Amino acid sequence: MTDERKGHLAMLAFSMLVAGSFSLGVQIANEVTPAAVTAFRFVVSFCVIGSLAWVISGFRRAYLVAPWRYLILGGLFGSYFVLMFEGLRTAPPVSAAAVFTLTPLIAAFAGFFLLGQITTRPMRYALFIGAIGALWVIFRADLARALAFDVGRGEAIYFVGCIAHAIYAPMVRKLNRGEPVLVFTTGMLAGGALILLIYGWNDLRGTDWLNLSPKNWGILLYLSLGASSMTFVLLQFASLRLKAAKVMAYTYLTPSWVLVWEAVLGNGLPPVLILVGVALTVVALVILFRSTD
């Protein structure tokens, strides 16, 4: 299997795990603040991934060269998570999800300006088809809901977060100096955790951690290990093997995976019409998977 195909499989797993954070995270949204949740996730992920990196790859002095790189990457990814939750305080989920579909297009521009990556014709087709499919799913095949879309303050805040998310993918390739994936991910997590601990210190102190329910602790552990630790490694792995636009195109699958998660959690299956959008996102990914550019 080629490195590029491994990158695609990594992003497939990434999109599934991230989708779980939407379905499960909403159940804890009113219990812990965005800054506290994000800081907790980064700290736990740093401990887990850092331990694995120490055992598998070890740490060399060369890996500590230019530590400012890790602050930039950690700051970008941490900003995305905080701004996402901050935006969702006022933005309706449908509108916020629509903003999220702009991420692959932003990533294509970022990849061009930061790395000189050219978006080929097959990739443009895939991005367009994927965007249509994702919007079809997000608006639940309802044209009236799509036409009623209104950009408010929350959407604007989340859009800034999506820009940070999109820039992160090409920045990984630009700033990596040959460090192993686990080591590089550990550095990013260390930088992000440091920034988030400073930013969210008051929120962390104000959270009644000891009285959180077992269910909420279970969700926190999933968000920290499944939707953070594993996805950070998968995204880092894929970003070193795929163009930025291809990496971020997998965000189109997130709404579809959310529907799967909702069905598994007993919240019912979507109407047949919505499955048309799911099919379009799959078509887009098949185009990307078969593209060798």
N, C-alpha and C positions, 0 to 999 in steps of 0.2 A: 504494500500500500504506500502510495506517495505521501510526502509531507503535506501536500495541499489537501489531500483527501482526509488525512488525519485531522487537519485544521477544521475541515467541514464537520466531521463527526464530533469534534470537541465543541463546536458552536451549537450543534444540535442538542447535545446534552446541556449546554449552557442555557439555551432558551427554555428548556423544560424545567430546570431548577429555578431559574429566575421567575417563571410563571407561578411557581408554588409560593413565592414570597408575596405575590399579590393576593392570592386566595387565602393564605394563612395570616399574612401581615395585617390585613384589615381587621382581624379579630383582636389584635393587640394595640391598634392605633390609638385608642383612647386610654390606654393604661400607661404607656411610656412615651415620652416626647421623641420627636425625630432625631434630635442631636444625641440623646441618651442611647437610643436604639442603635444608631449608626456607630457611635463610639464603642459600644459594647461589642458589636459585630466585628469591628476592626481589631480590637484588642484580642478577642477570642481567636479570630482568624490568624493573627500574628503569632500567637502562642502555638497553634496547631501547625500551621505551615512552616513556621520557624523551626519547630522541633523536627519535622520531616526533612527540611532542608539540611539541618545539622547532621542528621543520621545518614541521609542519602548522598548529599553533595559535599557537605562540609563547608566551612567558610574560610576563604583566603583573603589576604590583605588586599589583593587586587580588586576584590568585589566591593570594597569600601571606597574606591576611587570616585570622586565627584558625587558625594552623597546628596547634593542638591537635586539630583535626578529623581531620587525617591520621594523627596518632598513635593516636587512638581506632579509626579504621577499619583501619589497618595492624595494630594490636594484636589486633583481633578476628579478622581473617583469618589472621594469622600464628599466633595461638593455636589456631585450628582445625586447621591442618596439623600443628603440633607435637603437639597432644594426640591427633590421629588416629594418628600413628605411635607415640606413647608407649602408647596404649591397645592397639594391635595387637601389642605385645610380649607381652601376656598374654591378650588376648581372642581367641577363635577368630574367623576371618573372617566366618563365618555370623552369629554373635551381634553382631559389630560392625556388619555390614551391616543387621541388623534394627534396631539403634539408630538408624542413619542415616535410616531411613524415618520416624522421628518428627520430622525436621527441618521438613518443610512445615507440620505442625500447630503446632510451636513458632513458626514464622514467622508464622502466622496470628494467634497471640496477640500476638506482638511488634508486628506491623503494627497491631493494634487499639490497644494501649497507647501506642505511640510516635507513630502517625500517625492514629489514629481510623479505620483501614480496617475496613470491615465485610465479613465473609465471607458472600457471598450463597449462596442455596440451591444453584444450579448448581456453585459452587465447592466447597461442602461435599460434594456428590455426587462431584465429581471427585477431591477429596482422599481420600475413603473408598475409591472404586474403585481409585485409584492405589495406595493403601496395601496393599489386598488383593492387587493384581497384583504389586507389588514383593515382598511377603512370600512369595507363591507362587513367584516366581523365586528369591529368596534361599534358601528352604528346599528348593528343587529339587523342589517338588510332593510333599514327604514330610511328612505330618502328624505322624509320630512325632518327627521332628527339630524341628518347631515346638513341640511339647508339651514337649520336653526343654530348651528354652531356659532358661538360667540366667544371671542377671545377676551378674557378678563385678567385681573391681577394675578390670580393663581396660575393661569395658563402661561402668563409671561414669566413668572418665577420659574416654573417647571421647564420652560423653553431654554432658559439659561443653563439649567441643569443638564438638559439634553445636549447642549453645545459642548459642555464639559465632557460628557460621556462620549460624544462623537470624536472629540479631539484626542481622547485618551488612547484609542486604538493605534493611530499612526505614531503617536508619541512614544509608545512602547518600542516600536521598531527603531525609531530615531534615536532613542536614548540608551537602548540596550548595547552593551559593549562585550557581548559574548558570555555574560553570566548565565548559568543554568536557570531554567524556568522557575524552579522552587526558590532559588536564592534571590532572583530578581523580584519575584512576587513578595518574598519576605521583606525586602527593602521597601517596596511600595507600601506594604501594610504598616511597616514601622513609621514611615513618613506620614501616612494617613492617620494612624492612631495618635501620633504626637499632636498633629493639628487638631484632630477632633476632641482629644482630651482637654486641650486648652479651650477650644470653642464651646464644648458642651459640659464643662466641669460643673457648673451650677445645676444643670439638668440632671447630671449623674448623681450628684449629692442629694438632690430633691426627690429622687425616685425611691419608693419604698420596696426595694428589691426583696427583702425577706418575706414580705406578705403577698408576693405575686403568686397566683395559683399555679399548680402543676401544669395545667394546660398552657398557660402563658409562658412558663419556663420551657416547655416543649417547643413552642413556636419560636421562642428566642434562640434555642439551640439549633433549630432548623435554619433560621435566618442566618445564624453565625457560621454554621458548619456546611450546610447544604447550599444555601443561597448566597453565601459569601466565600468561605474558604475554597470550596470546590470550584465555584464559578470564577474566582479571581485567577486560579491556576489555569482553568480552561481558556479564559479570555486571553491571558498572557501567552499561552501555548499557541493559540490560533493566530494572534496578532503577529507572531514572528513567522507565520507561514502563509498568511493570506493578506490580500490587499484590504485596506481599511473599509472600503465600501462593501466588500464581501463579508467581512466580519460583522459589521453593523446591520447588514441585510437580514441577519437572523433575528433581529428584533421584530420582524414582521410575523414570526411564528408565535411570539409571546401571547397575543390575544387568543390564538387557537389553542395553545397549551393551557391557558387559563380556563377555557371552556372544558377541557379534559379534566383539569383539577376540580372544577366545580361539579362535574358529573360524578367523579370518584367520591367527593365529599357529600354526595347525596343531594346536590342542589339542582338536579335535573339536566337533561340534554337540550341543546339549542334547537330551534326550528330548522327544518330541512333547508330553507333558503339561506340560512347563515353558513351552512356547510359549503356553499358555493365560494364564499370568501376563503374558507379553509383550503379548498382545492386550489385556488389561485395562488395562495402563499406557497403551497407545495410545488406548483408548477414553476414559480419563481426560483425556488431553491434547487430544483432539478436543473434549470438552466445554468445556475451558478455552479452546481456540482460538476456539470459536464464541461463547463468552460475551463480551458487551460490557460487563459490569459491572466 
